[in-house]
Amino acid sequence: MLFYLAYIHCGNILQVSFNYSSVQVIHQNFILSLVEMLGVLPLVFLSKRIYPLSIIKFKAVLFSIAIIFLPYLLNNVRTPFDLLLIQSFVMFFVLDTVPAIPILYKYFPVFRRFTATAFIYALSRAIMFVITSFICIFLVDYYGNYGLLFVIIPIIIGYIFGVLHFEKLEKESGSYPQEKKDFVPEIVENTN
């Protein structure tokens, strides 16, 4: 859904509000994809110091607060650069599982891990294809940019419940760090 919002919906805004050609929209989306790629690098370095589930929880809370203002910002965007900043924020704080993927996958049964995760991924893409292709278009037609919240808010709620569920599983298994020193990996020195 956030991919649709950042690339497709905002691309439409660029064409309608700023008379961008398809080539100009593709160029702005290319810049956005670079921002998205560079947004992963801080997460990699942060995950060395901060527990990955804490990182994605923080991203979810920050994004949940910011998403309330998104329709207003989209309605009042003045320049394509302003829109690029909004798109960059959405893709930088996108609700995904990076860097906590290994933590999440370890709770699936080993012999069904690939099948289960691939099925969930495929099912989610099929559902989101229908939502973004049909439902979002009608919601935006009737409610403007505020119609996006009808889809995004339930996704955020489901995402937060999922993160809290895996956090509970981590605590039950004893893998969740209890003290601050557990967040920082120890460096083992070679005494030879």
N, C-alpha and C positions, 0 to 999 in steps of 0.2 A: 504494500500500500504506500509506503513512504517512497519507494522507487517511482511509483506512478505519480505521486505528488510532486517530487522534485524534478523528474525528467519530462513527464507527459503533460501534467496539468500546468506546470510553470512554463513549459514550452509553448503551450497554447496561449498563455498570458503574453508571452513574448511576441507571438504572431499577431494577436488581436490588439493589444494595447500599444505595442511599440513597432508594429509593422515589420517585424523581423522576417527575413526569408528563411527557407528551410536550412540553407547553408549556415546562416548566422545562428539559428537555434542549435544546430549540430555543434558548432564551434563553442557555444556557451555550455552545452552539455558535456563536451570534451573537457573543458576547464573544470566543470563540476566533478567529472569522474576522476580527475587528478586530485582534487580536494578530498574526495572520498578515499582514494588510495593512500594519500598522505595522512589521513585521519586514523589509519590503522597503526601507523608507526608509534605514536605516543602510547597507544594501548599496549603495544608489545613491551615497551620499556616500563610502563606503569605496572604491568602484570608481574614484573620481577620483584616489585616492592609491595604492591597492594594485591590482596586476594581477588582473583578475577570475578567472583560473584559480587563482591563489593563494588567493583568498577561498573558492571552492567546494572546494578541497582542504582548507583549514582546517576548513570546516564538516563535510566528510566524516570527517575524523579525529576531531573532537570528538564528532560524532554516533555514530561507531563505538564509541568508548569508553563513552559514556553509555548506549547501547542495551543493553549487557550487564546493566545494573542495572534496566532498565525493567520486566521481569516481576516482580522483587522489589518494586519500588515500587508497581506496579499491584495486587499481592496485599496490600499493607499500607497502602493509602491509607485515611486516617481521615475526611477531610472532603471535600465536593465542591470546596472551594477547593484542597486538595492535588491533587486530580485535574486541576483547571484549570491549575495550575502545570505538571504533567507534560505535559498537552496543549499548553500554550503553548510549552514547551521543544521538543517534537517539531515543532510547526509553525514555530517561529522558526528552527530549524536544519534544516528539511526539506531533503532531498536533491533539489535542483532545479538548473536551469542559470542562474538569475538570479544575477549580472549578466553571465554569460559567453556569453549566447545569440549575439551577433554573431560572436564568435570561433568558436563551434562551427559556425554556419551557413555561414561562408565556405569551409569545406572540402568542401561539397557542390557538384557541378557546377551552374553557373548555370542552365542550361536545364532541369535536373531538380530543382532545389532545393526548390521547393514540393511537387512530387510525392513526392520522397524523404522529406522531413521530415514531411509529412502522413501518408504511409503508415506510417512508423515510429511516429508518435504514435498513430494509430488501432490499429495492431497491439499496441502496448504496453497500450492501454486495454482491448482485447478480452482479452488474456491476463490482465491484472490483475483484470478482472471475473470471470473463471472462478476465479482463485485466491482472491479475497476472498469470492466467493459460496459456494464449496463447500469448498475446501481449508482455508482459515483456520478455518472453523466446526468442522470435524472436528478440526483440530490443537488448537484451544482446548478442545474437549470432552475430548480424551484427555490433553493435557499442561498444561492451564490456560493461563495467560498466557505460560508458557515456550514454548508451541507457536508463538507469533508469531515467535520467533527462527528457526525453520526456514525461514521465508519472508524475513524481513528481512535476515538475514546474507548470503544469496546476492545479494540486491538491492544491498546495500552493496558487496560485492566487485565486482559488475558495474559499479556506478557509479564506483568508484575506478579500475578498469581503463579505463573510458571517459575519465575525466579525465586519466589518465596518457597515454593515446593522443593526445588532443588537445594535451597539453603537449608531447609528442614532435614532433607535426606543427608546432607553433608554433616549436620550437627549430630544426627542420630548415629552416623557411622564413625564419628569421632575425627573426621577429616577437616572439619571447619576450625580455623585457628581461633583459639580462645584468648590469647594474649597478644599484645602488639609485637613481641619478639617473634611470634610464630609467622607473622606476615613477611618477615625479611629472611630470605634463605641464607643459611650459613655457608661460609666459604671454608672449604677444607684445605689445609695446607699440606703439602707433601713434605715429610720429614727426612726423606732419603737424601 
